[in-house]
């Protein structure tokens, strides 16, 4: 069989970034959650908060390790599969990636060992400071990476000189039109991913018989955080959509599967986009709602895909967006219901614990779907208006790219399966240790 090297290279990078993004998405917010647990311990003196910290810092370390390793493989591909990328925009991408390493990665890597192993060797203040700096490092790392990705989506502060992008204003390049929305959206997405991960594993420990205060603290904190962040994310998502409508109208048209420019466009709940006939074979929508949401006017005009010479793959972008929104709606329902049960009734029923376990990795699904909308919605451009994906791909043969793709996929399946297994193993082990501690406690002693 003959395979297109461009398609294979895209598939390989998609596989790598899909695997990699899972772990920073957890750690960005988890670092701040650890700081919150530590702050509560310092304020209340309750050991249960440090028990929660002790359990989740292990998850943080495991996620950090996998994130670093998978990030390295992506950087290799810039040279092996995408040499045209650095050749054309390396004057901008190179410094931004270097800033991420120098100001963020070194910061978190330096103080990670203190956070993990240094509590008995340094003062509480120093250990808390190390936790703070690691959390800041993770967030700063996300800032630089998203600054580069946002620049690729909405380039600014540059000019082309001899076929290469040269910076004219670093301030405009870094704080390009879409950065504030993407960065905020990603931070909240990380918070939701972490909240449901903590809630899911904590619920799993409760089902295993772990009634320790540390688990109750973590579960309540995670549910509350999720219930607060979901409405905020909906507001930020709306603002992000308006920004996309302004700067990437073809992506917005693909998200809504709008082929012809129209006023009062419907919001399609279900559609079967057909790129051959350039229409939807079937569509079910709410009249005028797309125009209202996007333009804040019932009769607002939305440009259709037929007005653009090039546009992204419609069906993939359309359905990825709806998976993201659908998962967000499910998160809203579960978190608000769990919050009501927890604060109104004082406890969660067994069924809700099981639901939370099922939602443990729901954040990953939403993040991946959103990331696919972002990346596929930019096609055929790698850097909008500057460099197409086809012009950036290298001369590697189909056989070479295919063999490494299969190797990566096999490795990632094994690593992801092992990661999830270890998380539930650690949760089961912690639950068992808690039960043993309760059994060894003398009768009549308050836990």
ABEGO torsion letter per residue (X at the ends): XBBBAAAAAAAAAAAAAAAAAAAAAAAAAAAAAAAAAAAAAAAAGBAAAAAAAAAAAAAAAAAAAAAAAAAAAAAAAAAAABAAAAAAAAAAAAAAAAAAAAAAAAAAAAAAAAAAAAAAABBAAAAAAAAAAAAAAAAAAAAAAAAAAAAAABBBGBBBBGGBBBBABAAAAABBAAAAAAAAAAAAAAAAAAAAAAAAAAAAAAAAGBABAAAAAAAAAAAAAAAAAAAAAAAAAAAAAAAAAAABAAAAAAAAGBABBBBGBBBBABBBBBAAAGBBABBBBBBGAAAAAAAGBAABBBBBAAABABBBBAAAAAAAAAAAAAAAAAAAAAAAAAAAAAAAAGBBBAAAAAAAAAAAAAAAAAAAAAAAAAAAAAOABABBGABBAAAABBABBAAAAAAAAAAAAAAAAAAAAAAAAAAAAAAAAAAAAAAAAAAABBBGBBX
